[in-house]
Amino acid sequence: MEKKPQRVFGGTMREQSENHDLLSYTPGAYSPDGGFRTIAVRVKGGNYAVSNRLGCYAR
């Protein structure tokens, strides 16, 4: 019996893992004061799906 690919968020797991980019950012004026920093990701043009966390604590 042939296994069917598992669908994840509108695509197969293989399609999802082959079609992604990972971005990172380091602020210029970093201050480890324990405050919460929000993260906003914006993409111009195209039909893109973006997922990111809401923010992080400066430690």
NORHU-V630704 format. One record per residue. N is the residue number from 1. RES is the residue in one letter. SS is DSSP state (H for helix, E for strand, C for the rest). NEAR is the number of other ideal C-beta (glycine too) atoms within 8 Angstrom. Layout:
N|RES|SS|NEAR ; N|RES|SS|NEAR
This chain:
1|M|C|2 ; 2|E|C|3 ; 3|K|C|4 ; 4|K|C|4 ; 5|P|C|7 ; 6|Q|C|6 ; 7|R|E|6 ; 8|V|E|8 ; 9|F|C|5 ; 10|G|C|4 ; 11|G|E|8 ; 12|T|E|9 ; 13|M|H|8 ; 14|R|H|7 ; 15|E|H|8 ; 16|Q|H|11 ; 17|S|H|7 ; 18|E|H|6 ; 19|N|C|6 ; 20|H|C|6 ; 21|D|C|3 ; 22|L|C|4 ; 23|L|C|5 ; 24|S|C|4 ; 25|Y|C|4 ; 26|T|C|5 ; 27|P|C|6 ; 28|G|C|4 ; 29|A|C|4 ; 30|Y|C|7 ; 31|S|C|6 ; 32|P|C|6 ; 33|D|C|5 ; 34|G|C|6 ; 35|G|C|7 ; 36|F|E|7 ; 37|R|E|9 ; 38|T|E|6 ; 39|I|C|9 ; 40|A|C|4 ; 41|V|C|7 ; 42|R|C|4 ; 43|V|C|7 ; 44|K|C|4 ; 45|G|C|3 ; 46|G|C|5 ; 47|N|C|2 ; 48|Y|C|5 ; 49|A|C|4 ; 50|V|C|6 ; 51|S|C|3 ; 52|N|C|6 ; 53|R|C|5 ; 54|L|C|5 ; 55|G|E|8 ; 56|C|E|7 ; 57|Y|E|8 ; 58|A|C|11 ; 59|R|C|4
